[in-house]
Amino acid sequence: MDHVDVANTFFTILTLLANTVVVVAVVVGLAALVSTRARAVGRAVLSAVGPSAQLLAWIVAAVTTLGSLYYSEIANFVPCRLCWYQRICMYPLAVILLVGLLLRDRRVRWYALPFVVIGTPISLYHWLVERVDFFAKSSSCSAEAPCTVPWFQELGYVTLAFMALSAFLLIGTLLLADWGAAQMDEAGIGDADLDADAGIAAEMPNLDELEVERS
């Protein structure tokens, strides 16, 4: 196994972890809209992750940037036009989020968000161009660096475009977590409120137990 195969495996694992985090965040967020118990869990997660969300978002952006440079400069994977568009959105994030961390500026999420909003659909479109003929016909990349042919594919769907998409989504999720934690701070929701939420959630009757009692 050469270094490219090792890198592919490493970044594929990171991609799957990123997907898991995003899916769990979406499920908890949707459940919190209708469930007090899920809302308590969501607040606890925000309280735990929120203070480190900016740092984690920067780590994701930095690792993605370094991975992109590895593939183009060491593995000699020539980036296509869509790859460059994604780089234009990802590379500034590594700088913007780092500056925000150094200055302790929580508003940096608003400076970073436009790059995520633009980069996410570009990555999704690139991934669809690689897989769907309809989208492939709409691309206008050069023959020297085609957008339709991925350099590699892991697990039948993980390509560089999908990795970029996963990174953008995870950064966006972390920025939302940072915003949520800031909202909790402004509302004065502290450990006492979280303990109260946990108590309420624990006291809520289990639906399965109620069904047994009724029967």
C-alpha positions in Angstrom: 0.0 0.0 0.0 1.6 3.3 -1.1 1.2 6.7 0.6 -1.7 7.6 -1.7 -3.7 4.6 -0.6 -2.9 5.4 3.0 -4.1 9.0 2.5 -7.3 7.8 0.8 -8.1 5.5 3.7 -7.3 8.2 6.3 -9.4 10.8 4.7 -12.2 8.4 4.0 -12.3 7.6 7.7 -12.4 11.3 8.6 -15.2 11.8 6.0 -17.3 9.0 7.6 -16.8 10.6 11.0 -17.8 14.0 9.7 -20.9 12.5 8.1 -21.8 10.8 11.4 -21.5 14.0 13.3 -23.7 16.0 10.8 -26.4 13.3 10.7 -26.5 13.1 14.6 -26.7 16.9 14.8 -29.6 17.0 12.3 -31.5 14.2 14.1 -31.1 15.9 17.5 -32.0 19.3 16.1 -35.2 18.0 14.5 -36.1 15.9 17.5 -35.6 19.0 19.8 -38.4 20.7 17.9 -41.0 18.2 19.3 -39.3 16.6 22.3 -38.4 18.0 25.6 -36.0 15.2 26.3 -34.2 15.8 22.9 -34.2 19.6 23.7 -32.4 18.8 26.9 -29.9 16.6 25.1 -29.4 19.3 22.5 -28.7 22.0 25.1 -26.2 19.7 26.9 -24.4 19.0 23.6 -24.2 22.7 22.8 -22.9 23.4 26.3 -20.2 20.8 25.8 -19.2 21.5 22.2 -20.0 25.1 21.8 -16.9 26.6 23.6 -14.7 24.5 21.3 -16.8 24.7 18.1 -14.7 27.4 16.4 -11.5 25.5 17.2 -12.9 22.3 15.8 -14.2 24.1 12.7 -10.7 25.5 12.1 -9.2 22.1 12.5 -11.6 20.7 9.9 -10.7 23.5 7.5 -7.0 23.2 8.1 -7.0 19.4 7.6 -9.1 19.7 4.5 -6.7 22.4 3.1 -3.6 20.3 3.8 -5.3 17.3 2.3 -6.1 19.2 -0.8 -2.5 20.4 -1.2 -1.3 16.9 -0.6 -3.3 15.4 -3.4 -2.3 18.2 -5.9 1.3 18.8 -4.9 2.5 15.3 -3.7 0.1 12.8 -5.3 0.0 14.9 -8.4 -3.7 14.8 -8.8 -4.4 17.8 -11.2 -7.4 19.8 -9.8 -10.2 20.4 -12.2 -12.1 23.7 -12.5 -14.8 22.7 -9.9 -12.0 21.6 -7.6 -10.5 25.1 -7.8 -13.9 26.6 -7.0 -14.1 24.5 -3.9 -10.5 25.4 -2.9 -11.4 29.1 -3.3 -14.1 28.5 -0.7 -12.2 26.2 1.7 -8.7 27.8 1.9 -9.9 31.2 3.2 -11.8 29.3 6.0 -8.6 28.0 7.4 -7.3 31.6 7.7 -10.5 33.3 8.8 -11.3 30.8 11.5 -7.7 31.0 12.8 -7.8 34.8 13.0 -11.1 34.6 14.8 -9.6 32.2 17.3 -6.5 34.4 17.9 -8.7 37.5 18.4 -11.3 35.5 20.3 -14.0 37.0 18.0 -17.1 34.9 18.1 -18.6 36.9 15.2 -16.1 35.2 12.9 -18.8 32.6 12.2 -20.6 35.3 10.1 -17.4 35.9 8.1 -16.9 32.2 7.5 -20.5 31.3 6.8 -20.7 32.7 3.2 -17.8 30.5 2.2 -19.6 27.4 3.6 -22.9 28.4 1.9 -21.2 28.8 -1.5 -18.8 25.9 -1.2 -21.4 23.3 -0.1 -23.5 23.4 -3.3 -20.4 23.5 -5.5 -19.1 20.3 -3.9 -22.5 18.7 -4.2 -22.7 19.6 -7.8 -19.2 18.3 -8.5 -20.1 15.0 -6.8 -23.2 14.7 -8.9 -21.2 15.6 -12.1 -19.0 12.6 -11.3 -22.0 10.2 -10.9 -25.0 11.4 -12.9 -24.9 11.8 -16.7 -27.4 14.7 -16.7 -25.1 16.8 -14.5 -22.0 15.5 -16.4 -23.3 17.0 -19.6 -23.8 20.4 -18.0 -20.1 20.7 -16.9 -17.6 22.6 -18.9 -14.3 21.4 -17.6 -11.2 20.9 -19.7 -10.1 17.6 -21.2 -6.8 17.8 -19.3 -8.5 18.0 -16.0 -12.1 16.6 -16.4 -14.6 17.1 -13.7 -16.5 14.0 -14.5 -13.8 11.4 -13.7 -12.7 11.2 -10.0 -9.1 10.4 -9.2 -10.3 7.7 -6.8 -13.5 6.3 -5.3 -13.7 4.7 -1.9 -16.7 2.6 -0.7 -18.4 3.2 -4.0 -19.2 6.9 -3.4 -16.4 8.7 -1.5 -14.5 10.9 -3.9 -12.5 14.1 -3.3 -15.7 16.1 -4.1 -17.7 14.1 -1.5 -14.9 14.7 1.0 -15.1 18.4 0.4 -18.8 18.4 0.7 -18.5 16.5 4.1 -16.0 19.1 5.3 -18.2 22.0 4.4 -21.2 20.5 6.1 -19.3 19.7 9.2 -17.8 23.2 9.4 -21.3 24.6 8.9 -22.6 22.4 11.7 -19.9 23.5 14.1 -20.5 27.2 13.2 -24.2 26.6 14.1 -23.2 25.0 17.3 -21.0 28.0 18.1 -24.0 30.3 17.4 -26.3 28.1 19.5 -23.9 28.2 22.4 -23.6 32.0 22.1 -27.4 32.3 22.2 -27.5 30.2 25.3 -24.9 32.5 27.0 -26.9 35.6 26.0 -30.1 34.0 27.4 -28.3 33.1 30.6 -28.8 29.4 30.3 -26.2 27.9 32.6 -25.5 24.6 34.3 -28.5 24.9 36.6 -30.8 25.2 33.7 -29.2 22.2 32.0 -29.5 20.2 35.2 -33.2 21.2 35.4 -33.7 20.1 31.8 -32.0 16.8 32.6 -34.3 16.3 35.6 -37.4 17.0 33.5 -36.3 14.6 30.8 -35.6 11.9 33.4 -39.0 12.4 35.0 -40.9 12.1 31.7 -42.8 8.8 31.4 -41.5 6.3 28.9 -44.1 5.7 26.1 -43.4 2.0 26.1 -44.2 1.8 29.8 -47.4 3.7 29.4 -48.5 1.3 26.6 -47.8 -1.7 28.9 -49.8 -0.1 31.7 -52.8 0.6 29.4 -52.8 -2.9 28.2 
